[in-house]
Amino acid sequence: MTVTILNTALISGQNPEYSFGERFNSSLWTEFKSQTGDIWYGCFAKMWDKGFSTALVDNNGQTAFIVAGGQGFLIDTINKKLMLTTEDYPAIESAIKTNNPEYYIAGMFYSAYVIDTKGEIKTIEPDFTTDGIFFTGQKDNKAIGMLDAAMNQYEYKYDFEVDLETFHFSIPENNKPSFWTKLFGK
């Protein structure tokens, strides 16, 4: 299964269409294409018109995690059904899919969602203050990315990692701010 975000709204009637969401002030259209070539379209309500959007698919092509303008939707791609919708606040700012273990992970302002392919969701938070969590990928058994934090007066983003077994956030030792950086911002 592949999922592609469409840049323009499609002309209705070509293939089956399914709507996901409640308020359709703005929408995100996606094309779902199976291994056998079957195509269907999804229309997702966007929480924020200019918010973050992406489409991720699990390794078996049975679920997809769509972020439409900051709100997440977990879809059963076989039955074309909504499995889970994330809260509309805070908005999702980044999302990745990890392997071994397979999760969809979504970063927000001060926390993250870890979602498995069965629709179980866990909210995790670092034990330090953050103003934006931006996941970029996976390294070994850790989800990695960058975050905004007040501890450096927002001058640059910190590298961080989340252990995929314990879900503990950490800043690598070589990237931790010193006492003087925390105090004076330089």
Disulfide bonds with the S-S distance in Angstrom:
none
